């Protein structure tokens, strides 16, 4: 992924752009191009592009600011305020999400794409981390650490994902931390149930993405879906808060 500070390079290297900045075509050698690129990083240069901004589309257009609602400070990078975390957790619990599934996902710069926000594909991994955390808690309730470990290693009866989607509500940018959570929902048969998820941004104090999924009880020894029995279903139904 290119750093946002270099996204104006193509525009800046356009002949019209160079001409308006009094760069002649005769001076555009490989070395002068390297000098121009270096000028993008020099605060004293008229070509300087401040980190976190996008290069202009023409010589007359000013750089566009990065889509952030506040300036970056030390607290943004080090982590969210405890009160922010408490508010987020309470809100998701009130919405019926299972606290045993809570997963804090710190956003790194590398999650960004060329559009300067967290790339859509990363959310599926975020939801997976929370889902696995929730599965471990189910395994512990059903049979302690040994059962949780067997579910993680796909031995005996466990879960398998049948369906997953994602609805993107708001773009997310670095720095931020997302609180990811799941909640068991409608039981559609004796072999599967819905497991919705959400992603809550500490920086924005808002839900930024939601997911619907269908989870299937699966017998990994027999390689087929199954009815896990009343005891297992009682654990799932005991966590439904709708």
C-alpha positions, 0 to 999 in steps of 0.5 A, a space after each residue: 500500500 502506498 503511503 498517502 503522502 505520495 498519492 499526489 505523485 502522478 499529478 505532480 509529475 504531469 507536464 502541465 504541473 511541472 510547467 506551472 512550477 517553472 520546471 522545464 521539460 529539458 530538466 526532467 531527467 531521472 535525477 531531477 525526478 528523484 529531486 522532485 520526489 525528495 521535494 515532496 518530503 521537504 517542508 521548505 519546498 513548494 511541492 511539500 505534501 504533509 503526511 496524512 494529506 493527499 497530493 493535489 490533482 492539479 497545480 491550482 488545487 490545494 492538498 486535500 486533508 485526510 478524512 479524520 475528525 481530530 488530530 492525532 495525539 499520544 493518547 490516540 496511539 497509546 490506547 483508548 481512555 478507560 471511560 471510552 471502553 466502559 461506555 462501549 462495552 455497556 452499549 454492546 451489552 445493552 444491545 445483547 452482545 455476549 461479553 465473552 466474545 469481546 475482542 479489542 482490535 487495535 488498528 495499525 497503519 498497515 490496515 489502510 488501503 489506497 483510499 486511506 481507510 481500513 480496507 474492507 477485507 480486514 473486517 472478516 479477520 476482525 470478526 473471526 478473532 471475536 468469533 473464536 474467542 466466543 467459541 472458546 468460552 462455549 467450549 469452556 462452559 460445555 467441558 472446560 479447557 479440554 473441550 475448548 481445545 478440542 473445538 479449536 483443533 476441530 476434533 469431535 463436535 464443534 462449530 463450522 461457519 456456513 455464511 458470513 457477510 459484512 455491512 460497512 457503516 463508517 470508514 475507519 482510520 488509524 489510530 483507532 481500536 475497535 471492539 468486536 462482539 458477537 451474540 447468538 440469535 435465532 435458532 433455525 434448526 437443530 443443527 445451526 443458528 445465527 451469530 450476528 456481530 458488530 464492530 464499535 469504534 472507540 475513536 468515533 463512539 459508534 458502530 462502524 460495521 455489522 455482520 450476519 453469519 450462520 454457524 453450524 454444529 459440526 461433527 469433525 470426526 464424521 465430517 458432517 453437521 449434527 445435532 449436538 444435544 440438549 445440553 449444548 443447545 441449552 448453553 447457546 440459548 442461555 446466551 440469547 438476549 433478544 
